[in-house]
Amino acid sequence: MEPICNKFSSLIAYVCGAIITLLGFSGCNHNDEPHYGPEMYGTPYATFEVKGTVTDENDQPVADAVVRVSDSEDTITEDNSDWVFFAKGVSDQNGYYCITGREFERPKAIRIECIPDDPNLEPQTLIVDVKYDKTDDNDGWHWGHASLTVDFKLKSRD
């Protein structure tokens, strides 16, 4: 009787292991879209696009400036400045940048910070009000999309 019980226990352990393995694979991101964070059934989200240009005081384009988007209420310190932002981009040779992303909170205002690669230029931070356009009434989890144009004119360091 004991060998049958051992075989049954082994079979149950094997089946449970297979089920747990399959559940683990189902959580992987298999599509080509970037993964924006934890998505769970019932997690509301909003999408956004922030674009614009970065120029200096002489209206010359500023290339390689880092533009970062965060919630306006985030406290930015030296210790958390690399991870508190939920999206960032870099300006091209014409000073143009475009950042798209998804957020799981819907802030009424966002902080947009421009940090030039050129040490002769001052960084600039703006707080911008955000309005979301609800595009799909059939999707109850999508709060809407915000599209913003924010141009930076960076001053020279004195």
N, C-alpha and C positions, 0 to 999 in steps of 0.2 A: 504494500500500500504506500510505503514511503517513497519509492521511486516515482510513482505516478504523481504524488504531491509535489515532488521536486521538479518534475517535468512541467507540471501545470504552473508552478511558481516561476520557472524560467520563461515560460511562454508569456505569462502576464507581464513580467519585467521587460521582455523584448518588445511587446506591443506598446507598453507605456513609454519606453525609450523612443520608439519610432514616432509615436504621436508627439512627444515633446520636441523631437527634432524637426518635424514638419511644422509645428507651431513657431519654432524659432525662425525658420526660413520664410514664413509668411510675413514676418515683420521687416524683411529686407526691402530696400528701395530698388525695384527692378526697372523702373522707367527711366527715360533720359532727362527728366526734369530734375533740377537741383533739389536737395532736401533742405527745407527751411526750418526744421525743428519738429518737435513732437506733434503729430496729428493724431487725434483720437476722435472717435465718433462723437459728434456734438461739440467740437471745438470751433467756435466762430473765428473768422479771420477776415482781414481786409488786405487788398493789394495796393501798391503804390508805385508811382514813377516820379522821380525827381530828375530834372534835366536843366541844363543851362550852360553858361560860359563863365570862364575865369579869365579876367583881364587885369592888367596893371593900371596905374593912374593915367598912362599915356594911351590907353585902349589897345595895348598890344596883348595878344593871347599869352596866357601862362600855361605851359605844358607841365605835365607830371605833378600837378597839385592833387593831393588826396582830399576827397570830399566824403564826409562821413555823416550818416543820418542816424539819429537816436531820438528817444522820447525826450521831450523838453524837460521833464521832471527828473531825469536821471542825474545823479550827482557824479560828476566826472572828476576823478582824482588821478594822480600820477600812477597809482597802482592798478586802476581798472580801465585806463584809457584805451587799451587794446581790445577789450571784450565787451564794453558797455554798448557799442554801436551795433544796430541790427542790419546795416547795409553800408557799403562804401564803394567808391569808384575812384578813377584817376582821370584827370583831364588829358585830352590828346594834344597834338601839335597845334591845333586851332583853338585850344582852350575849352573845347566842348567836353561835357561829361553827361552821362545818363546812367541813373541807378534805378533798378527795379527790384522789388522785393515783396515779401508777405509778412504781415505782422499779426500776432494773436491778441494784441490789445489794440484799441482804436483811439489813439491819442487825439486830442483836439488841437494840439500844436506839436511840432517836432523841432528838434535842434538840428541845424545843418551847419557843419563846420568845414571850412576850407583851410587846408594846411599846405602852403606852397613848398615845393622842393628847393626853391631859390631862397637862401638865407637872408637876402636883402629885402624880402617882402614880408609884411606882417600877416599872420593868420587872421581869419575873420570867422565869426560865429553869428548866425542868425536864428531867431526863433520865428517860425512861420506857422500861421494857422492852417489847418487842414480841413477840407470839406470832401466828403466821400459821396460819389455818385453811385446809387444803387442801380446796377445794370441788369440784374437777373432776379426777378421777383420769385422765380421758382426755386432758387437756391437759398434756403433759409439760413445756411451757415455762413454765406459770404456777405459781409457787411457793406461791401462796395469797393470802389476803386478811386484813388486820389491821384490826380495828375498835376504836378507843380512845376513851374519854371522859375528857377532861382539863379540869378546872375550875381557873380562876385566881382567886385572891383577892389583889388588889393592895394594897400598903401605901402610905400617904401618905408623901410626902417630909417629913423633919423640918426 
